Amino acid sequence: MKNITLKIDDQTYRKARLLAAERGTSVSAMVREILVRVAAGEEDREARRIQALEELFREADARASARPTPLVPLTREEIYAERLR
């Protein structure tokens, strides 16, 4: 386990100590719990994002129709032709 040092104002620290005492824990334990939850939330969010992208790709693949000829990318001139009109 790693030790870290935090700098917070006196009023916030006093409030945190009172809250920790009410909960029967320490300020360090409360901070550790908060950091664990935040880190887990980031991992969960990333996992949900990846799952959503995979579902999107599966849906796109399911809707895609087979083309007899491959798509040909537009040329630079074709892309900008509308802007020049």
BELWOQUI-V886762 format. One record per pair of residues at least 12 apart in sequence whose ideal C-beta (glycine too) atoms are under 10 Angstrom apart, sorted by the first residue. I is the first residue (numbers start at 0). GAP is how many residues later the second one is. If there is no record, write none. Layout:
BEGIN
I/GAP
I/GAP
END
This chain:
BEGIN
0/31
2/25
3/24
3/27
3/28
3/31
5/21
5/22
5/25
7/19
7/23
12/14
14/12
15/12
15/14
15/15
16/13
END
